[in-house]
């Protein structure tokens, strides 16, 4: 039990440092895309008028994407820091960065084989941070000569631990994720002729599972690839599912404020903004600090939204999701209904789970 408490504390430390990067990036991206005309290809930043506004918003978008990109190395770095102190920062951040840049994989999109980047997402960054922290902790216990000790924390430990974590991420973790992403794509292609409700449920669960990781990306690219073939229903189901995790977690913090820490309530407000423009990663702060309770609840909500959208014949003509794409969606009323119900399901589920499983220490912290 004590080990689990320490593990949770390490995760919470990483999340607390990553939250400002997620919030800043999400809000800047939301601000930029809110003014971009929606086309069947997605938000068109080059069509913004007047030109000075377009240039300013494109700059804002680039800064927001940069902040968002830094989230994974910050998350991994400070989880490692929580375990091993300052010597763990470098390896944790290197591992977190590599979690988002594991290589490439060839998958079928729009009927053609294309190359896509492979990312392990926030789950990969969590793993990298934990690996780095415990590796550094182990290295620190090795007896060293007194002349070597001064350079251990600034040179030797960061170098050795970064090599170890980097090798594990690229050579051990990366290849299976690339294979899994390719396999998931092939599996979904074989499923599309089957039961559309089962397909919608599977896609909804995949979208929410790792929020930007390989499972999420496989579902998204599969749905986007069908748009050019004239099948808009699959993207409609995915578009409804995409925004449910951040919207649901944001709603949960409003419905039962006493269950959530002040930091989490603030993250909930930022999650709302990200959910409105279809950034699933808005729920990452919640999932990273409490994955065993949060991930099943957001998966349930996204599955609900995607299934309702599929049954109602919601079609999305743009490879994007969330309320922002409503102007290129068929059957808009049911699209909104699907998102609303999925959001409510997520919020009620996570609040119920927290209420009946929270420890006295958690309740006191909230």
Secondary structure, 3 states (H helix, E strand, C coil): CHHHHHHHHHHHHHHHHHHHHHHHHHHHHHHHHHCCEEECCEEEHHHCCCHHHHHHHHHHHHHHHHHHHHHHHHHHHHHHHHHHCHHHHHHHHHHHHHHCCCEEEEEEECCEEEEEEECCHHHHHHHHHHHHHHHHHHHHCCCCCHHHHHHHHHHHHHHHHHHHHHHHHHHHHHHHHHHHHHHHHHHHHHHCCCCHHHHHHHHHHHHHHHCCCHHHHHHHHHHHHHHCCCCCHHHHHHHHHHCHHHHHHHHHHHHCHHHCCHHHHHHHHHHHHHHHCCCHHHHHHHHHHCHHHHHHHHHHHHHHHHHHHHHCCCEECCCCCCHHHHHHEECHHHHHHHHHHHHHHHHHHHHHHHHHHCCHHHHHHC
